[in-house]
């Protein structure tokens, strides 16, 4: 997710999501934030299976490869992102867990998983806690 600038954040916090007459609905606010600033992310898809994504951190990393070509060795640097997703199970919000997606090859499919594929993903990676998933 690209970080929104100060003007974008000011505009967001002045939006109708934060109604001054009522206490803000934070679930709605979080979903609206991701819809506006990270169009690949849809919080409701994860809430439906019992997951709350707390934050997504993308950091660059460089893969160094050496290719032997004829007389010499050429070093090739590939810039990718490592994405860490911090989440909790809705039934156990005090316990934060995380997992890493390496590069576009893992990140793009994850964000396009169907509900059943998401359930399978979390069941496989977090077997001990699979009873918290909503099927």
Backbone as ProteinMPNN parsed JSONL, in Angstrom:
{"seq_chain_A": "XXXXXXXXXXXXXXXXXXXXXXXXXXXXXXXXXXXXXXXXXXXXXXXXXXXXXXXXXXXXXXXXXXXXXXXXXXXXXXXXXXXXXXXXXXXXXXXXXXXXXXXXXXXXXXXXXXXXXXXXXXXXXXXXXXXXXXX", "coords_chain_A": {"N_chain_A": [[0.845, -1.172, 0.0], [0.579, 2.189, -0.855], [1.78, 4.922, 0.996], [-0.492, 7.262, 2.247], [-0.466, 10.801, 1.805], [-0.249, 13.764, 3.966], [-2.389, 15.539, 3.256], [-4.22, 13.826, 1.987], [-4.838, 12.125, 4.117], [-5.993, 13.956, 5.945], [-8.273, 14.683, 4.484], [-9.532, 12.188, 4.406], [-10.108, 11.714, 7.172], [-11.922, 13.702, 7.604], [-14.1, 12.834, 6.291], [-17.404, 11.313, 5.753], [-17.279, 8.943, 7.117], [-16.378, 9.341, 9.669], [-18.477, 10.431, 11.63], [-19.42, 13.264, 13.394], [-21.476, 13.347, 15.236], [-21.966, 10.845, 16.229], [-20.368, 7.984, 17.799], [-17.482, 6.887, 16.088], [-17.669, 4.24, 13.67], [-15.448, 1.898, 13.802], [-14.786, -0.435, 12.401], [-16.002, 0.005, 9.934], [-14.617, 2.306, 9.248], [-11.957, 1.377, 8.979], [-12.258, -0.411, 6.837], [-13.063, 1.432, 4.867], [-10.773, 3.008, 4.727], [-8.854, 1.219, 3.636], [-10.111, 0.656, 1.189], [-9.915, 3.131, -0.045], [-7.134, 3.747, -0.079], [-5.693, 1.449, -0.652], [-6.46, -0.296, -3.122], [-6.284, -3.02, -3.757], [-6.881, -4.367, -1.488], [-9.391, -5.785, 0.479], [-11.066, -5.56, 3.273], [-13.399, -6.809, 4.214], [-13.569, -9.326, 3.015], [-11.75, -10.816, 4.484], [-12.722, -10.55, 7.083], [-15.043, -12.047, 6.831], [-14.155, -14.657, 7.041], [-13.292, -14.786, 9.582], [-10.997, -13.355, 10.205], [-9.037, -10.551, 11.081], [-7.278, -8.115, 9.536], [-4.619, -6.338, 10.692], [-2.49, -4.664, 9.907], [-0.522, -3.967, 6.967], [2.67, -4.399, 5.809], [4.953, -3.362, 3.506], [8.128, -3.943, 2.268], [11.101, -3.194, 0.508], [13.315, -5.57, -1.025], [16.378, -6.972, -2.214], [17.258, -9.262, -4.648], [20.073, -11.061, -5.303], [21.637, -12.369, -8.047], [23.833, -14.572, -9.716], [25.021, -14.854, -12.898], [26.589, -17.031, -15.027], [28.34, -16.223, -17.814], [29.908, -16.833, -20.719], [33.008, -15.523, -20.521], [32.952, -14.341, -18.006], [31.481, -13.535, -14.774], [28.363, -12.27, -14.21], [26.576, -10.058, -12.198], [23.235, -9.88, -11.205], [20.781, -7.776, -10.057], [17.656, -7.977, -8.625], [14.848, -6.205, -7.812], [12.438, -6.589, -5.402], [9.388, -6.87, -3.442], [8.912, -7.526, -0.011], [6.242, -8.632, 1.771], [4.658, -8.205, 4.763], [2.052, -9.41, 6.624], [0.125, -8.551, 9.257], [-2.088, -9.886, 11.553], [-5.133, -10.794, 13.325], [-7.221, -13.314, 14.784], [-10.668, -12.854, 14.74], [-12.105, -13.855, 16.883], [-10.153, -13.96, 18.795], [-8.77, -11.425, 19.53], [-6.636, -10.354, 20.973], [-4.331, -11.7, 20.373], [-1.854, -11.306, 18.227], [-0.766, -12.315, 15.048], [1.437, -13.133, 12.29], [2.406, -13.287, 8.808], [4.527, -13.828, 5.958], [4.736, -12.691, 2.617], [6.478, -13.36, -0.237], [7.537, -11.319, -2.647], [5.914, -10.45, -5.83], [5.039, -12.833, -6.856], [3.956, -14.339, -4.786], [2.359, -12.473, -3.488], [0.381, -11.309, -5.261], [-1.382, -13.531, -6.009], [-2.388, -14.12, -3.415], [-3.959, -11.862, -2.705], [-6.004, -12.158, -4.479], [-7.336, -14.453, -3.828], [-10.165, -16.624, -3.449], [-12.918, -16.979, -1.101], [-12.921, -19.662, -0.143], [-10.307, -20.434, -0.835], [-8.847, -18.668, 0.772], [-9.569, -19.587, 3.33], [-8.418, -22.169, 3.212], [-5.713, -21.391, 2.959], [-5.187, -20.088, 5.469], [-5.834, -22.197, 7.2], [-3.837, -24.036, 6.542], [-1.421, -22.625, 7.111], [-1.782, -21.857, 9.768], [-2.523, -24.014, 11.521], [-2.968, -24.722, 14.242], [-4.765, -22.825, 15.114], [-7.041, -23.06, 13.662], [-9.658, -23.479, 14.446], [-10.772, -21.046, 14.924], [-11.539, -20.002, 12.538], [-14.122, -18.971, 10.267], [-16.347, -20.861, 8.508]], "CA_chain_A": [[0.0, 0.0, 0.0], [1.294, 3.457, -0.844], [1.41, 5.733, 2.152], [-1.176, 8.504, 1.884], [0.148, 12.021, 2.313], [-1.027, 14.471, 4.995], [-3.652, 16.071, 2.72], [-5.128, 12.697, 1.764], [-5.313, 11.664, 5.431], [-6.923, 14.974, 6.47], [-9.525, 14.517, 3.737], [-10.167, 10.945, 4.846], [-10.654, 11.841, 8.527], [-13.064, 14.635, 7.553], [-15.167, 12.212, 5.503], [-18.608, 10.91, 6.49], [-16.992, 7.751, 7.923], [-16.228, 9.82, 11.038], [-19.588, 11.339, 11.907], [-19.162, 13.934, 14.674], [-22.604, 13.165, 16.164], [-21.952, 9.478, 16.772], [-19.042, 7.36, 17.919], [-17.147, 6.31, 14.776], [-17.69, 2.79, 13.477], [-14.059, 1.675, 13.403], [-14.745, -1.477, 11.373], [-16.336, 0.688, 8.683], [-13.523, 3.245, 8.952], [-10.798, 0.608, 8.508], [-12.591, -0.889, 5.494], [-13.044, 2.585, 3.965], [-9.373, 3.409, 4.567], [-8.197, 0.325, 2.683], [-10.709, 0.84, -0.139], [-9.433, 4.37, -0.643], [-5.681, 3.852, -0.231], [-5.114, 0.193, -1.137], [-7.584, -0.912, -3.818], [-6.169, -4.481, -3.817], [-7.228, -4.963, -0.2], [-10.797, -5.678, 0.858], [-11.103, -6.09, 4.641], [-14.57, -7.642, 4.48], [-13.285, -10.704, 2.598], [-11.04, -11.48, 5.582], [-13.649, -10.6, 8.215], [-15.997, -13.13, 6.577], [-13.612, -15.955, 7.467], [-12.874, -14.686, 10.979], [-9.666, -12.742, 10.267], [-8.936, -9.092, 10.997], [-5.928, -7.689, 9.155], [-4.292, -5.131, 11.452], [-1.664, -3.789, 9.067], [0.253, -4.595, 5.903], [3.937, -3.68, 5.68], [5.731, -3.767, 2.327], [9.497, -3.446, 2.309], [11.87, -3.694, -0.642], [14.518, -6.37, -0.826], [17.094, -7.188, -3.475], [17.735, -10.624, -4.902], [21.31, -11.024, -6.091], [21.852, -13.606, -8.8], [25.047, -14.552, -10.528], [24.874, -15.597, -14.156], [27.863, -17.303, -15.718], [28.208, -16.02, -19.256], [31.2, -16.868, -21.42], [34.268, -15.326, -19.82], [32.871, -13.744, -16.677], [30.278, -13.689, -13.961], [27.624, -11.016, -14.151], [25.657, -10.036, -11.071], [21.958, -9.274, -11.555], [19.983, -7.423, -8.884], [16.227, -7.868, -8.866], [14.19, -5.548, -6.678], [11.108, -7.137, -5.11], [8.853, -6.477, -2.141], [8.539, -8.526, 0.977], [5.018, -8.117, 2.383], [4.314, -8.844, 6.034], [0.66, -9.148, 6.986], [-0.143, -8.739, 10.687], [-3.531, -10.111, 11.674], [-5.597, -11.569, 14.476], [-8.508, -13.954, 14.591], [-11.687, -11.993, 15.356], [-12.473, -14.449, 18.175], [-9.022, -13.863, 19.72], [-8.106, -10.206, 19.039], [-5.436, -9.996, 21.738], [-3.203, -12.483, 19.885], [-1.494, -10.905, 16.863], [0.092, -13.235, 14.31], [1.842, -12.544, 11.017], [3.024, -14.147, 7.808], [5.263, -13.074, 4.942], [4.565, -13.021, 1.205], [7.721, -12.98, -0.918], [7.43, -10.823, -4.017], [4.628, -10.473, -6.541], [4.643, -14.212, -7.144], [3.114, -14.784, -3.677], [1.414, -11.432, -3.062], [-0.762, -11.141, -6.166], [-2.402, -14.579, -5.831], [-3.024, -14.038, -2.101], [-4.988, -10.831, -2.703], [-7.119, -12.528, -5.354], [-7.933, -15.713, -3.378], [-11.584, -16.703, -3.109], [-13.15, -17.269, 0.316], [-12.458, -21.032, 0.143], [-8.843, -20.45, -0.908], [-8.352, -17.993, 1.975], [-9.727, -20.522, 4.454], [-7.37, -23.189, 3.062], [-4.427, -20.75, 3.238], [-5.024, -19.889, 6.914], [-5.826, -23.515, 7.844], [-2.537, -24.653, 6.3], [-0.348, -21.892, 7.785], [-2.053, -21.661, 11.196], [-3.327, -25.185, 11.88], [-3.34, -24.722, 15.668], [-5.809, -21.845, 15.405], [-8.054, -23.135, 12.617], [-11.024, -23.478, 14.992], [-11.258, -19.664, 14.938], [-11.989, -19.614, 11.193], [-15.545, -19.108, 9.966], [-16.433, -21.588, 7.234]], "C_chain_A": [[0.889, 1.233, 0.0], [0.835, 4.27, 0.35], [0.698, 6.996, 1.697], [-0.465, 9.698, 2.509], [-0.74, 12.711, 3.323], [-2.366, 15.001, 4.475], [-4.676, 14.965, 2.508], [-5.683, 12.181, 3.079], [-6.296, 12.658, 6.049], [-8.281, 14.848, 5.8], [-10.273, 13.273, 4.193], [-10.816, 11.106, 6.218], [-11.779, 12.871, 8.616], [-14.262, 14.019, 6.83], [-16.315, 11.748, 6.395], [-18.398, 9.646, 7.315], [-16.882, 8.132, 9.397], [-17.29, 10.876, 11.303], [-19.41, 11.929, 13.298], [-20.266, 13.686, 15.688], [-22.602, 11.806, 16.845], [-20.522, 9.023, 16.977], [-18.711, 6.728, 16.575], [-17.228, 4.784, 14.781], [-16.318, 2.414, 12.927], [-13.925, 0.572, 12.363], [-14.998, -0.849, 9.997], [-15.2, 1.625, 8.262], [-12.305, 2.515, 8.392], [-11.052, 0.113, 7.083], [-12.526, 0.259, 4.482], [-11.617, 3.048, 3.701], [-8.692, 2.535, 3.52], [-8.786, 0.452, 1.284], [-10.135, 2.072, -0.823], [-7.941, 4.315, -0.97], [-5.002, 2.572, -0.708], [-6.202, -0.594, -1.848], [-7.49, -2.434, -3.938], [-6.711, -5.151, -2.554], [-8.691, -4.74, 0.129], [-10.975, -6.363, 2.213], [-12.266, -7.043, 4.874], [-14.351, -9.088, 4.065], [-12.628, -11.477, 3.735], [-11.928, -11.585, 6.815], [-14.628, -11.758, 8.064], [-15.477, -14.486, 7.021], [-13.063, -15.899, 8.887], [-11.506, -14.078, 11.192], [-9.808, -11.226, 10.266], [-7.492, -8.752, 10.667], [-5.655, -6.362, 9.85], [-3.467, -4.148, 10.638], [-0.898, -4.637, 8.064], [1.505, -3.757, 5.717], [4.677, -4.244, 4.472], [7.101, -3.122, 2.409], [10.254, -4.001, 1.109], [13.0, -4.621, -0.193], [15.115, -6.653, -2.199], [17.564, -8.631, -3.545], [18.977, -10.495, -5.767], [21.518, -12.384, -6.742], [23.147, -13.467, -9.585], [24.828, -15.442, -11.735], [26.243, -15.784, -14.794], [27.627, -17.154, -17.209], [29.61, -15.912, -19.856], [32.377, -16.684, -20.47], [34.116, -14.854, -18.376], [31.567, -14.047, -15.964], [29.624, -12.321, -13.863], [26.619, -11.083, -13.009], [24.392, -9.275, -11.474], [21.196, -9.01, -10.265], [18.526, -7.265, -9.303], [15.582, -7.27, -7.627], [12.77, -6.082, -6.559], [10.619, -6.531, -3.802], [8.674, -7.702, -1.277], [7.351, -7.912, 1.723], [4.735, -8.912, 3.645], [2.895, -8.429, 6.391], [0.472, -9.533, 8.452], [-1.651, -8.848, 10.852], [-3.843, -10.745, 13.025], [-6.881, -12.273, 14.061], [-9.53, -13.109, 15.342], [-12.083, -12.528, 16.726], [-11.355, -14.354, 19.216], [-8.192, -12.63, 19.368], [-6.827, -9.842, 19.772], [-4.177, -10.708, 21.227], [-2.898, -12.094, 18.436], [-0.506, -11.917, 16.279], [0.498, -12.546, 13.006], [2.352, -13.63, 10.08], [3.622, -13.254, 6.738], [4.906, -13.616, 3.559], [5.792, -12.492, 0.478], [7.428, -12.587, -2.349], [6.032, -10.935, -4.599], [4.12, -11.889, -6.748], [3.78, -14.802, -6.023], [2.034, -13.764, -3.342], [0.185, -11.346, -3.96], [-1.796, -12.255, -6.033], [-3.126, -14.472, -4.492], [-4.174, -13.039, -2.115], [-6.155, -11.163, -3.632], [-7.761, -13.862, -4.955], [-9.433, -15.569, -3.144], [-11.706, -17.003, -1.614], [-12.619, -18.659, 0.682], [-10.935, -21.13, 0.121], [-8.225, -19.754, 0.299], [-8.442, -18.904, 3.195], [-8.644, -21.596, 4.396], [-5.996, -22.626, 3.41], [-4.206, -20.627, 4.745], [-5.048, -21.215, 7.667], [-4.459, -24.162, 7.714], [-1.448, -23.958, 7.122], [-0.533, -21.809, 9.298], [-2.973, -22.766, 11.704], [-3.836, -25.138, 13.312], [-4.552, -23.845, 15.956], [-6.993, -21.963, 14.44], [-9.486, -23.173, 13.159], [-11.615, -22.068, 15.051], [-11.752, -19.2, 13.575], [-13.481, -19.841, 11.04], [-15.646, -19.745, 8.585], [-17.746, -21.329, 6.559]], "O_chain_A": [[1.846, 1.312, 0.77], [-0.352, 4.303, 0.675], [1.215, 7.728, 0.853], [0.072, 9.604, 3.613], [-1.879, 12.291, 3.524], [-3.372, 14.923, 5.179], [-5.857, 15.137, 2.81], [-6.862, 11.836, 3.163], [-7.314, 12.256, 6.611], [-9.316, 14.9, 6.464], [-11.493, 13.294, 4.349], [-11.955, 10.681, 6.412], [-12.51, 12.902, 9.606], [-15.328, 14.631, 6.77], [-16.22, 11.782, 7.622], [-19.251, 9.303, 8.133], [-17.247, 7.349, 10.274], [-17.024, 12.074, 11.208], [-19.265, 11.192, 14.274], [-20.025, 13.801, 16.89], [-23.177, 11.645, 17.922], [-19.585, 9.588, 16.413], [-19.575, 6.091, 15.972], [-16.898, 4.132, 15.772], [-16.05, 2.586, 11.738], [-13.032, 0.636, 11.518], [-14.296, -1.14, 9.029], [-14.865, 1.724, 7.081], [-11.688, 2.984, 7.435], [-10.174, 0.203, 6.224], [-12.005, 0.091, 3.38], [-11.285, 3.437, 2.581], [-8.028, 3.046, 2.618], [-8.057, 0.367, 0.296], [-9.897, 2.065, -2.031], [-7.526, 4.787, -2.029], [-3.845, 2.611, -1.126], [-6.813, -1.476, -1.244], [-8.501, -3.088, -4.193], [-6.97, -6.355, -2.546], [-9.175, -3.61, 0.06], [-11.029, -7.59, 2.295], [-12.14, -7.99, 5.65], [-14.892, -9.995, 4.698], [-12.914, -12.658, 3.93], [-11.895, -12.595, 7.518], [-15.006, -12.384, 9.055], [-16.265, -15.374, 7.345], [-12.437, -16.853, 9.349], [-10.908, -14.262, 12.252], [-10.622, -10.68, 9.52], [-6.585, -9.069, 11.437], [-6.365, -5.38, 9.631], [-3.712, -2.942, 10.672], [-0.659, -5.828, 8.263], [1.423, -2.549, 5.493], [4.986, -5.434, 4.413], [7.223, -1.911, 2.596], [10.062, -5.159, 0.737], [13.56, -4.46, 0.892], [14.425, -6.578, -3.216], [18.187, -9.146, -2.617], [18.936, -9.891, -6.839], [21.567, -13.412, -6.067], [23.501, -12.385, -10.052], [24.495, -16.62, -11.611], [26.958, -14.819, -15.064], [26.816, -17.87, -17.796], [30.38, -15.009, -19.528], [32.704, -17.588, -19.702], [35.063, -14.958, -17.596], [30.682, -14.722, -16.489], [30.26, -11.34, -13.479], [25.892, -12.068, -12.877], [24.466, -8.171, -12.012], [20.99, -9.924, -9.467], [18.21, -6.512, -10.224], [15.758, -7.78, -6.521], [11.997, -6.028, -7.515], [11.337, -5.781, -3.141], [8.326, -8.779, -1.76], [7.448, -6.8, 2.244], [4.59, -10.134, 3.606], [2.58, -7.241, 6.452], [0.641, -10.692, 8.83], [-2.401, -8.009, 10.353], [-2.952, -11.168, 13.761], [-7.542, -11.871, 13.104], [-9.274, -12.692, 16.472], [-12.367, -11.749, 17.636], [-11.582, -14.636, 20.393], [-7.04, -12.76, 18.953], [-6.01, -9.091, 19.24], [-3.068, -10.344, 21.617], [-3.608, -12.51, 17.52], [0.458, -12.318, 16.932], [-0.04, -11.493, 12.664], [2.684, -14.738, 10.502], [3.274, -12.079, 6.622], [4.791, -14.824, 3.355], [6.108, -11.306, 0.569], [7.105, -13.44, -3.175], [5.104, -11.436, -3.965], [2.912, -12.12, -6.808], [2.955, -15.678, -6.283], [0.924, -14.133, -2.957], [-0.94, -11.313, -3.462], [-2.988, -11.961, -5.95], [-4.334, -14.7, -4.421], [-5.251, -13.331, -1.595], [-7.194, -10.505, -3.57], [-8.638, -14.355, -5.665], [-9.907, -14.524, -2.698], [-10.704, -17.252, -0.944], [-11.945, -18.817, 1.7], [-10.339, -21.82, 0.948], [-7.192, -20.195, 0.802], [-7.508, -18.982, 3.993], [-8.019, -21.902, 5.411], [-5.201, -23.29, 4.074], [-3.153, -21.019, 5.248], [-4.354, -21.356, 8.675], [-3.968, -24.771, 8.664], [-0.639, -24.629, 7.763], [0.447, -21.701, 10.035], [-4.049, -22.504, 12.24], [-4.991, -25.471, 13.576], [-5.283, -24.083, 16.918], [-7.849, -21.08, 14.397], [-10.431, -22.924, 12.41], [-12.825, -21.911, 15.21], [-12.326, -18.117, 13.464], [-14.04, -20.78, 11.607], [-15.095, -19.229, 7.612], [-17.997, -21.856, 5.476]]}, "name": "protein", "num_of_chains": 1, "seq": "XXXXXXXXXXXXXXXXXXXXXXXXXXXXXXXXXXXXXXXXXXXXXXXXXXXXXXXXXXXXXXXXXXXXXXXXXXXXXXXXXXXXXXXXXXXXXXXXXXXXXXXXXXXXXXXXXXXXXXXXXXXXXXXXXXXXXXX"}
